[in-house]
């Protein structure tokens, strides 16, 4: 499949020609051709492990290809490094945000390029340049704001502005909307279109296929390190795109429930903390209850309270009728409640440790954290990887080298390996591909089938429809509906989260 004819009339700003890259004998990219045109959004999609990350790292100079050429502005770059790629106008905005939280927006935008006079920073010029950079892209953020005080969408917008101000003509946007709600994601989409209209060339990486079809001028599908299709969105629909990504692999849809809810296990009464006000919820054994609502309406606060990271102003938390001391993570763990974060690399995993070391952290932390039995660690790591479907290129790599889907499975395996009596899963499929999402959904089903009380905090309506037995809709920190999923439609949920009434 090929893109529309309009793309053939412009000279590529970036090309990959027959690029191959292997790691330890495993072929990550196998003879991939890729072109990027000025003023184009070219999306790259594929399952985790398909080669997207390797393609991005090659373009940005982090790796050198084993074979093939990388061509920028018509010139082959044989010794590309991150510094040289950046000097050639190639910039990346990572999924994990990289702003310096303690500096202002203006300082972050000009970091490393602060204007000086007689050896002193000209702060007035810093603020003016940053304000102009933001205004030129239609970004409504105060350059004097501390970066750590910004919301996730604003941080992403500022990172993009920083790269554009530094001369980025080719932007790689890696999952820019992965952790954002609907309105915040639209702000990113608006900026992407603005940049495209200004002539910026954009490589767009996303697992959200609906936004890819809406934003992209062309879409390249990778599977097992090979390019299987490059297509115009006008020539493909969502099912066809999924089929191209998945190939012969099966992705299961919602299955009919054969389990029934048992006794009350997890009870939250009159909880008030942050955005949450008077929050009540009960989850029974073998039940999956979803908390659905716009990003920022209290789901993150729910995780902080239930995990013991924050003591609420009011409210009680009980497990099997026994009250748990809030604000104490040890008490929560000791009672058998497991809370799995939606931000795996910041709060869930230790990127500098290996897969097996990460898998061992929760178990060892509850027993003797100073004692490491290496043989047992590796044996249990192998069992956990097999049970949770974690695939690695060799025995025990650093967890940060894994694809997003495999990292998420490691996170779930670490926290859920002992089959907890109750758990909170916060955005459990954030930033994973369709096949990994299906695997994780089956794992969540298995928890409930074994009798766990599962609380699912998700902003993904389709995920809620797929998994939940009951759904609690939260708006502005309050419960506005508590509905059985067998009597509720997807449209009902969308209407409720958008502010409408359920009839």
Secondary structure, 3 states (H helix, E strand, C coil): CCCCHHHHHCCEEEEEEEEEEEECCEEEEEEEEEEEECCCEEEEECCCCCCHHHHHHHHCCCCCCCEEEEEECCEECCCCCHHHHHHCCEEEECCCCCCCCCCEHHHHHCCCCCCEECCEECHHHHHHHHHHHHHHCCCCCCCCCEHHHCCHHHHHHHHHHHHHHCCCCEEEEECCCCCCCHHHHHHHHHHHHHHHHCCCEEEEECCCHHHHHHHCCEEEEEECCEEEEEECHHHCCHHHHHHHHHCCCCCCCCCCCCCCCCCEEEEEEEEEECCEEEEEEEEECCCEEEEECCCCCCHHHHHHHHCCCCCCCEEEEEECCEECCCCCHHHHHHHCEEEECCCHHHHHCCCCCEHHHHHHHHHHHHCCCCCCCHHHHHHHHHHHHHHHCCCCCCCCCEHHHCCHHHHHHHHHHHHHCCCCCEEEEECCCCCCCHHHHHHHHHHHHHHHHCCCEEEEEECCHHHHHHHCCEEEEEECCEEEEEEEHHHCCHHHHHHHHCCCCCC
